[in-house]
Structures are given as C-alpha cells and as structure tokens.
Amino acid sequence: MTDGETFDTLDQAIRQRVAEHNLGDISRTLGLNQQVILDLIDEPSDWSFVIKLAVIVEAALTQAIASRLDTTELQQHLNRLSVGGRTGKIQLASDLGMLGPKAVARLKSIASLRNVFAHDVSVIGLSLGVYVESLSKQENLRLLAVLLGIDGKDQSASTAVISSETARHIVWVASVLSLLDLSHAYKSNANAQRWRDARLLIGDAFLSQRAGDHHNYKDKLKEALAILEEMYGQNCCHATSPTHRSKQIPPESGGPVSN
C-alpha cells in the first residue's frame, strides 16, 4: 500500500465515522455551540488545539456525570476530581455504566495526550506531527485504533498510521466522537429522569382519583402525557394494544450504554 493509498483509506475511515453522527446533538444536550467545535480545527498552534479540546471534553464529562447522579450538590466535588486514574472522572463514568469500553479508552487517550502538552512548558511549541513521529509503529497503530474506535478486525483502516499531516484531524475527530458519546449518555440520563417524573405523576393521578379529586387526577395525567409525548413523540400515548405500548415506552435505564 502506497502512502497515498494509506492516506485515502484513513481519510475515508474518518469521514465515515463523522458522517454517522450529527454534531447538533452536542449543542442540544450539552449546550455547546457546534461552531466552536468546528473552529477548533483551525487553532493556530497544536498546543492550544490539544489543550482546548481536552478542556471541552472534560467539561462535558463532568456535566454528564452530574446529570447521571442527578444532584447539583456534588458539582464542586466533581470539578475537583482528576480526569484519569482509579478515582478520576473517566473511571467514575465507567463505574456508573455511562460509557462502554471504547468510549472509556478514547477518553483516556485524549487525557494522556493533553498531559503530554500541558505538564511541561518546554513543549508549548511541540507539534502533533513531531509527537506522533516519536511513537513506534505499534504505539501509533494502537493510538489510532483507540482514538477512532477501530476494531482489530478492521484491517483496511488499521493498516494506516497517524502521520504528521493527519494527526490534528484524527485528534479532532476523536474528540468529537467523545463529545457524542457523552451527549448520548447525558440524553439517556435526562430521559430516565423524565420517565421517572412521568411515572410519579401517573401515581399521583391515580391517588387523586381514589380520593375523589377528579380535577387533580386529570391535571396530573395531562402533565405525565405531556412529558411522554415530548420524549417519544405524539403517538407514544395512543397505542391500540399492550404490545404496541411496550415498544413505545422504554425501560427506566434510559437507553443503551454507548461504546
């Protein structure tokens, strides 16, 4: 395989992984302007590029964990936690079942890359190209596989390596994929909480009905139905059979764990 073919193969793998997702999800769930993410690829230095991406990813991770724990009291404590390590935010998100193995490995790699650029003033002028060229071929292949979530069976993409020309692009895509992982986790947390709220409202409604308070009964049911319709569409509460209803209303877990 020639260098040109290697680059084309890698470029196709990158484009495919970006095309599979919608950056708008990040804006809607995490409140992060997608234009900020897009503009980061044009940062003037690799040092500022890596640091800014890592800070954004860490902030999104903290926000997703806080959403999962459903408490604002722990926010300051979460902010003080390190990103990596056995007691860090990445491990906490993994222990909470928010992220799958690939997502965890990708976050750890981004955090490690950030540490390379952040912990020594002598590397402020370091480029990603110089860094990846300092890696052995095996280390390079492993880093590429982790950042892009490439399986060992995906031979067509795994034969490529990160080059000085593709390094920034790959790190950017990996960061976007991490933000999408966290966006999915945040959305699942929010849906699970709203589903619990709807169930409580339905319970209150039937308690009101038993007490003879039909006005409150109707109001509580309307609130619950409004939550469910906003979450799952207007047809979610108009099923004609128990089978249909079971497919429309998901379990309390809020959705599958992301990779």
N, C-alpha and C positions, 0 to 999 in steps of 0.2 A: 504494500500500500504506500503510495507516494504521500509527501507532505500535503499536497493539495487535496488528495482524496481524504486524508485524515481530518483536515480542517472541515471539509464539506460534510463528512459523516458526523463530526461533533456539532457543527452548526445546525444540522438537521435535528439532532437529538435535543439541542437546546430549544429550537423553535417549536418542536413538538410538545415539549413539557410546558412551555409558556402558553401555547395555544390552547392547551387543555383547561386552562383556568381563566377566570375573569378577575382582573385587578379591582373591579368595582366592589367585590365582596370585602376587600380590605377596608375601603372607605366606609362602607355601610356598617360593618361590625366593629372595627377598631377606631373609627373616626380619623383615620389618617388619609390626608389628601393624596390620591394616587399620582398626581403630577409631581409631588415631592419625591416619590419613589422613582418615577421615570427620569427626573432630572439628576438624580444621584449618579447615574452612569457617566455624566459629563463633569463630575467633580475634577478640579484642576490637578489634584495630586492623589496618588494611591493611598497615602497615609490618611488624608481626610475622608476619602471614599470608604475605606475599611472601617474607620472609627465611627463615622456617621451611620453606616449601615448596621453595625453591631449595636449601637445605642438604640436605634429604632427597633430592631428585633428584640432586644432585651426589654424595652418598654412594653412592647406588645405581649411578650411572655408574662411580664408582671401583671398586666391588665387581664390576660386570660386566666391566670391563676386566681386573681382576686374575684373574678366572675364565678369561677368554679366553687370557691369557698363561700361565696355569697355573703361577704362581710366587708365593710369598709374599715373596721377597727384594725384589721391585720395589714392594711395597705402600707403603713410606715415600716412595719417589720419586714414585709416583703421587699421593700425598697432597699433595706439594709443587707439583704441576703446576697451572697455572691452568685454569679451565674452558673459556674461549674462546680465540680466537687460533689462529694457524697451528701452534703447538706445544702446544696445550691438549688437555684430555681429550676434548672433543667431536670434534676433528679426528682424534685418535688412534683413537677408536672407529670413526669413519668409514673411516679408512685400513685398519683391521683387518677391514673388511667386516661389522661387527656391526650397523650401523644403515643404513637406507635414507635417501634424501634428505628425506622428510617428517619422519622422526624427528629427523634432524640439525637441520633448520630449526626444529623446535619447541623442541629443547633450547637452541639459540642464542637464541631469543626469550625463553625463561624466564630464561636467564643475563643477557640485556640488561635485562630488567625488574628483576631482582634488583639489578643495578648502579645503576639509577635510584634505588632505595630505600636502597642500602647505602653509597654513597660520599659522602653529604652529610648532616650532622646536621640541616640545616635542613628536610629532607624527612621527618623522623620522623613528623610529623603529616600527611603527604601521603596523600590517599585515592586509590584506584584510579580512582574516578569522575572526580576532578579531572584525573588523568593522562590518561585516555582522551579526555576532552573537550578537552585541549590538542592532540590529534593532528588532522591534517587528515583529511577523509573518506577519502581514498585510503590514508593511512597506517593508519587504523582498519580499513578493509576488508582491507588486506594482513595486518595483525596477526591479525585474526580468522581469515583463511584459513590462516595458518601454525599458529596455536595449535590449531585444530580439525582440521587436515588436510583442508580443503575444497578440492576441485578447482575450477579456473576454470569448468568446465562445469556445476558445481552452482549454477545461477542462483538456485534457490529459497532456498538458505541464504546465498549470498554477497551478496544484496541487503540483508541485515541488517547493522547495525553494532554494535560494543560500546558499550553505554550505561553510565551510572553505576550502574544497577540490576543489570545482568548481568555487570559486569566481574569481580567476585570469583568468581562461579560459573564463568565461562569460564576464568579462570586456574587455578582448582582442577581443572576437567575436563582442561585441557591438561597439568597436572602428573601427574594420574592416568594419562593416555594415555602420557606419557613413562615413568612407572614400569612400565607394562605393556610398553612397547617394550623396556625394559631387563630386565624379568623374562623376556621371551621370549628375549632374547639370552643371558642367564645360563643359562636352561634348555637352550638349544641347545649352549652351551659345555660344560655338565655332561654332556649326553648324548653329545657327541662324545668326551669323555674316557673315559666309562664304556664306550663302544663300543670304543675302543682297548684299554682294560683287558681286555675280554672277548676280543678278538682275540689279545692276548698270552697269556692263559690257555689259549686253544684251541691256540695254537702250542706252549706248554709241555706241554700234554697229549699232543700227538702226538709230541713229542720223548721224553717219558717212555715212550710206547708202544713206540717204536723201540728204546729202551734196555731194554725188558722190564719196566719198572716199572709194572705194571698198576694197582696201588693208587693211585699218584700220578696216573696217567692219568685214572682215574675221578674223583678228588677235584678235579682242575683243570677237567675238563669240567663237573662239578656247579657249581663256582664261576662259570664262564662262563655257564652256562644260568641260574643264579640272577640274575645281572646283567641278562641279556637279558629274562628274564620280568618282572623288576621294572620295566624301562624300557618294554616294549612289550606286556605282558600275557602271561598264561599260555599262550595259543595260539600265541605267536610262534615257538616252537621245536618245534611239532608239525605242520608243514606236510606236505602229502602230495605236493607237486610242486615242482620247481625254480621255476616261475613264481610260485607262492604264496609261497615263501621270499623271492624277490627283492622282493616287495611289502612283506613284513613287516620286513625289515632295511634301514634307510635308509643312505645313503652316509655317509662319515665326516664330512662337513661338519656334521652335527648338525641340519640343518633349514634352512628358508628364511630369508633376511635379512628382518628386519621393516621396515615402512615408517617 
